[in-house]
Amino acid sequence: MPTEPRTPRRAPAGAAVLREDVTDAIRSAVFDELAAVGYGRMSIEGIARRAGVGKAAVYRRWRSKLPLVLDTVSAVAVQGMPAPDTGSLLGDVRLLLEVTARALRHPVASQIIPDLLAEAARNPEIAAALQTALRDTQRGISAAVVRKAVERGELAAGTDADLSLDLIAGPLYWRLAVIRSPLSKGYLDSLAAATVTALKAAGAAR
């Protein structure tokens, strides 16, 4: 007895497909919304409106604003810049300072970083995500800079990568994110030279 032809299965469409361009638009809207209203007042409705999508598009990807923010911050973390390789420790540190200063002076970053750090003090999940986004990623870059400087004979073997990151990023964060003081002409050059001197002293003290 002949069998009925099987109907081929259709590829998922519509709501079953999570379009990458929509996901990107939502993630971008998260940063804009954080900068505009802060984490506490941020809502799924506001994010959807800013992204130009319906709330359902957001909820299909994230169940609430907390995992949405955590996922967005983590996604940014993996897009970190590669470690500089200018051929000298001074050149590498100077380039890192320039990139860091540019990021901290960006109007969106200058708004959301202090706000998220304040939320991290109250929320362990946000604290863990920021640890990955702001500390672990940058630590990998500073470790690479130190390793290359050791190979060139500019730093002593065993120079602490964590201390190096503090010396490189700490002063800029204090100046641009905490007291919000503008950088004078030549400041980054002077800071780079002082940082290299401090790194060499720290390595020699071990």
C-alpha positions in Angstrom: 0.0 0.0 0.0 1.6 3.3 -1.0 2.6 5.6 1.8 1.8 9.3 1.8 4.7 11.6 1.0 6.3 13.1 4.0 6.0 16.8 4.4 9.5 18.3 4.7 10.1 20.2 8.0 10.2 23.9 7.6 13.1 25.9 9.0 12.2 27.9 12.1 11.1 31.4 11.2 9.7 34.5 12.9 9.8 34.3 16.7 11.9 31.1 16.6 14.8 32.9 15.0 16.9 35.3 17.1 18.2 37.8 14.6 21.8 39.0 15.3 21.1 42.5 14.2 18.3 42.8 16.8 20.5 41.4 19.5 23.2 43.9 18.7 20.6 46.7 18.7 19.4 45.7 22.2 22.9 45.5 23.6 23.7 48.9 22.2 20.5 50.2 23.8 21.5 48.8 27.1 24.6 51.1 27.2 22.6 54.1 26.1 19.9 53.4 28.7 22.4 52.9 31.5 24.1 56.2 30.6 20.7 58.0 30.5 18.9 56.7 33.6 21.3 54.3 35.5 20.9 50.7 36.4 18.3 51.2 39.1 15.8 53.1 36.9 16.6 51.1 33.7 13.7 49.0 32.5 13.1 46.4 29.8 10.5 48.8 28.3 13.0 51.6 28.0 15.6 49.3 26.4 13.1 47.9 23.9 11.9 51.4 23.0 15.5 52.7 22.5 16.4 49.6 20.4 13.2 50.0 18.3 11.9 46.5 19.1 9.1 45.1 21.1 9.5 43.9 24.7 9.0 40.3 23.5 12.2 40.5 21.5 14.1 41.3 24.6 12.4 38.7 26.8 13.1 36.0 24.1 16.8 36.6 24.8 17.0 37.5 28.5 14.5 36.9 31.3 15.1 40.2 33.1 17.4 43.2 33.0 20.0 41.7 35.3 21.1 38.8 33.0 20.8 41.3 30.1 23.2 43.7 31.7 25.6 40.9 32.8 25.6 39.4 29.3 26.2 42.7 27.6 29.1 43.6 30.0 30.6 40.2 29.4 30.3 40.5 25.6 32.2 43.8 25.8 34.9 42.1 27.9 35.8 39.6 25.2 36.2 42.4 22.6 39.1 43.9 24.6 42.0 45.4 22.6 45.1 43.2 22.0 48.2 43.8 24.0 50.3 46.6 22.5 53.6 45.7 21.0 55.5 48.9 20.2 58.9 47.5 20.9 59.5 49.2 24.2 57.9 49.2 27.6 57.5 53.0 27.5 55.8 52.8 24.2 53.5 50.0 25.3 52.5 51.8 28.5 52.0 55.1 26.7 49.6 53.4 24.2 47.7 51.7 27.0 47.3 55.0 28.8 46.0 56.7 25.6 43.5 53.9 24.9 42.3 53.9 28.6 42.0 57.6 28.7 39.9 57.6 25.5 37.6 55.0 26.9 37.2 56.7 30.3 36.5 60.1 28.6 33.7 58.6 26.4 30.4 60.1 27.6 28.7 56.7 27.8 31.6 55.0 29.8 31.9 58.0 32.1 28.3 57.6 33.1 27.9 53.8 33.3 31.1 52.7 35.0 30.6 54.6 38.3 26.9 53.5 38.3 27.7 49.8 37.7 30.5 49.9 40.4 28.0 51.3 42.8 25.5 48.5 41.9 28.3 45.9 42.2 28.7 46.9 45.9 25.1 45.7 46.4 24.8 42.9 43.9 27.4 40.0 43.8 26.4 39.0 40.3 27.1 42.4 38.9 30.4 42.5 40.9 31.5 39.2 39.3 30.6 40.4 35.8 32.6 43.6 36.3 35.5 41.6 37.7 35.6 39.8 34.4 35.0 42.9 32.2 37.1 45.5 34.0 39.8 43.5 35.8 40.5 40.1 34.3 40.5 41.3 30.7 42.9 44.2 31.4 45.0 42.0 33.6 45.7 39.8 30.6 46.9 42.8 28.6 49.1 44.1 31.4 50.6 40.6 31.9 51.5 40.5 28.2 53.1 43.9 28.4 55.2 42.8 31.4 56.1 39.5 29.8 57.4 41.3 26.7 59.3 43.8 28.8 60.9 41.0 30.7 62.0 39.3 27.5 63.5 42.6 26.3 65.4 42.9 29.6 63.5 46.1 30.6 61.8 44.6 33.6 63.0 42.0 36.2 61.5 38.5 35.9 58.7 38.0 38.3 57.3 41.6 38.0 53.8 41.4 39.4 51.1 41.8 36.7 48.4 42.8 39.2 50.6 45.6 40.6 51.5 46.6 37.1 47.8 46.9 36.1 47.2 49.0 39.3 50.1 51.3 38.4 49.0 51.7 34.8 45.3 52.1 35.1 44.8 53.4 38.7 46.0 57.0 38.3 43.9 57.5 35.1 40.8 56.0 36.7 41.2 58.3 39.7 41.7 61.4 37.6 39.0 60.8 34.9 36.3 58.7 36.7 36.6 59.8 40.3 37.6 63.5 40.5 36.9 64.0 36.8 39.8 66.4 36.2 40.8 67.1 32.6 44.2 65.9 31.3 46.7 68.7 30.6 48.9 68.7 27.6 51.8 66.2 28.1 50.1 64.5 31.1 50.0 61.1 29.4 53.7 61.3 28.5 54.7 62.2 32.0 52.4 59.6 33.5 53.9 56.9 31.1 57.4 57.8 32.1 56.6 57.8 35.8 54.7 54.5 35.5 57.7 52.8 33.8 60.0 54.0 36.6 57.6 52.6 39.1 57.3 49.3 37.3 61.1 48.9 37.2 61.4 49.8 40.9 58.6 47.3 41.7 60.4 44.5 39.8 63.7 45.3 41.4 62.2 45.2 44.9 61.1 41.5 44.5 
